[in-house]
Amino acid sequence: MAASAQELAQASFGTVLLGQWHVHPDGSIYYNNTRYSQATLPWVLSHVPGMLKANGKVQQVLLSFGPFGADFDAITTNLVAFKATVGQLLQQYQLDGLDFDIEGDYTSANLATLADLTNWAHSLGKIVMAAPYTETQWWQSLLKQTSNFNWWNLQLYGGADYGDWVQGLQGLTSNPQSFLTCGYKPANGLSPTEVTTALQDTRKQYAGLSGAFIWRYEDIRGQASAYAAAMIQGMS
């Protein structure tokens, strides 16, 4: 993880998400397959965010919860305990906010939970984002309950159409184009040059587009700088 953090710190990404955080039915919180406690993960949380920010390029490090729907069912069931634990993490370590990657169980209860958590994290002065790709109406309903998201990372690789989502968010956020970033997945064979071209093509039609993201680091290890540069070129 230290080597990965050092590579990302030297690239030109502005935001890094630490994924994937999960919540089990009993409310226990895991980072990938490791259960969080005072005895586990403190080294990661104490050191990795600082390593990522060391060169001044990465400005924001967030925790990403999901993508399993069951994660959010468990958060809903254990909401008070979840806030207590995550609130302590956000305040104690160099963490700038939360990302919600819900990809299932689009229930009204989970919608209310995400609205509540978004407002709560915002009240702590933290960034809040999400990563939609489907169930547009569910996400529209979420924006009707809270205006405290900073932006959404749209999973184009998951089948989302940027133009359709921009249209669907009209009237729900002040600038849908700048609110939605374009997500690319190198594991699908997408090269840095192709990322640049895709972004340039999108910006020709949607000049308000203000960002993009790559999913995920494991698929660009050793090429992080090339993909960051490709996104910058595509946005410039």
N, C-alpha and C positions, 0 to 999 in steps of 0.2 A: 504493500500500500504506500510505503514511503517513496519508492521508486516511481510509482504511478503518479503520486501527488507532485513530485518534482518535475515529471514530464509535462503534466498539465499546467503547472505554474509557469513553465517556460513558453508555453503556447500563448495564444492571444484570446482565450475564452474569457468572458466576463463573469459568467456564473457557472458553478458546478453543483450538481445535485448528487448527494450521497444516497444511492439507492442500492438495495431495496430494503426498506424498513417494513416490518409486518407486525400485526397484532393478533395474537392467538385468542381462542374463545374465552380463556380465563383472564384476559386482559394483559398478559405478559407481552412485552415488546421485544422484538428480535431485529437485529441487523443482519440481513441474509439469514444464516442458520445459527447465529449466536445470540443467545438470550442476553438482554441488557440487565446488568446489575452493577453495583459499585465495584464488584470484583472483575467484571468483564467489560470490555470496550472503552474504559476511560482513556487508555493510551491513544486509541483511534480518535476519540473526540477531542482530546487535549492537544494532539499533535497534527493530525491531518489537515484540519481547516487552516491552521497557521502555515503549514507547508504549502498549501495551495495558494495562499495569499502572499507568499514570501516575496515574489517579484513585482507585486503591485498591479499585475494584470487581472488576476481573478479578484473581483470585488465582493462577490457574494457566494456563500456556501450554504446550501439548504438541505434539509432532510426530506427524502421522498418516500411517502407511504403508499403501499400498494405493490402490484396492481390488482391483487385478488379481491374480488367482491367480499369474500369472507373477512378480509382485513377490516373493512369498514363496518360490517355487521358487528365485529368484535369491538371496534371503537365505539359504536353506538351503544352497545350493551354496557361498556365500561368507561363511559365518557368522562366522569369525574376523575377517575384514577388516571386515565390517559392524559388529561390536561395537567394533572399534578406532575406526572413524570416528564412529559414533553416540555412543559413550562420550565422545569428545572434544567433540562438539557439546553434549552434555548438561552437561558440566562447565564448559565455557568460557562458555556463554551463559545467559541467564535462562530456561532451559527446565526444566520441572517433570516431564516424563515422556514416555511414548509411548502412542500409540493404534494398535491393529492392526485394520485394516478389510479383512479377507480375504473375498473374494466369489467364490471359485473355487479349484480345485485343493486340495480338502479331503483331503489325503493324510496318512498316518500320519507321514511325514517332516516335513511342515509343522506338524503338531500338536506333534511333539516340539520343533521349532524355537520355536514360540510359547511353549511351557511353559518352555523354556530361557531365552528372552529376557525373559519375565515375571519369572522368579526373578532373573535377572541385573540387570534394571533396578530391581527391588525392593531388591536388595542395595546399590544405589547410593543408596538413599533416594528413588527417583523413583516417581511415580504411574504406574500401568499400567492401561489400559482397552482395551476392544474394542467392536466394533460389529456384533453378529450380526443375522441376520434369517431364516436358513434353516439346514438341516443341524443340527438340534437335538442329535442324538446325538453328532455330532462335537464340538460345543461342550461337551456334558456330559462327554465323555471328557477334554477339555482341563482342566476343573475337577477331575477326578480326579487329574490330574498336578501341579496347582499351585493353591495357595490364595492367591496373592499378587496377584490382580487387585484393584483398588480398586472398580471397578464396570464394568458393561457398558451401552453406549448402544444400546438395542433399536430397530432400524429398523422402526417400525410402518408407515411409508410403503413399506417393502419387502415388506409382507405378513405380518410377524410379528404374532402375537396375544399380547398382554401376559399374559392369564390362562394360556394354554397354556405360556408360558415360565416363569412363576412356578411352575406345577405341576411342570414338567420339571426345575427346579433344586432342588426340595425335597431336603434331605439333602446337597446338594453345596456349599451356601453357607449361612451362618448365618441370613440373612434375604433370601430371593429378591426380595421386594418392594422393599426399599431398595437392593438390588444392581443392579436393572434400572431404567434411566430410560426415559421415553417419548420417542420421536423423531418430530418433525413436519416436513413439507416444504411450505413456502409456495409453491413452484413448482407444486404441484398445486392451487393456488387457495385454500389455507387462510388465512383472515384471522386477525388477532390475537384477535378475539372468539371465533372457532371454536376456536383453541388453548386459550383459557381454559375454554371449555365442555367440550372433550374431556378436559382434565386434571381438571376438577371431577367429571365423570362417572366417570373411572377411579378417582379417590380415594374415591368413595362405596363402591366395592367393595373397593378395595385401599388401606386407610388407611396402609399402610407405605411407599407410593410416596414417594420422597424427592427426585426430580429429573426434569428434562425437558431436551430439547435441540432445537435448530433446525438443519436441514440445508437451506440453507447460506447464508453471508453474502451471496453475489451476488444471492440472491433476496429479501433484505430490506434491501438498500442503501437508506439514507434512512429506514428504518423500524425500525432495530435496537432503539431504545428502546421502541417500541410492542410488539414481540414479546417482549422481555425482561420488560416490565411484564405482558404477558398471561400469561406462564408463572408469574410471581410471584403474580399474582391467582389463577390456577388452582390453585396449591399452597397458598395461604394459608387 
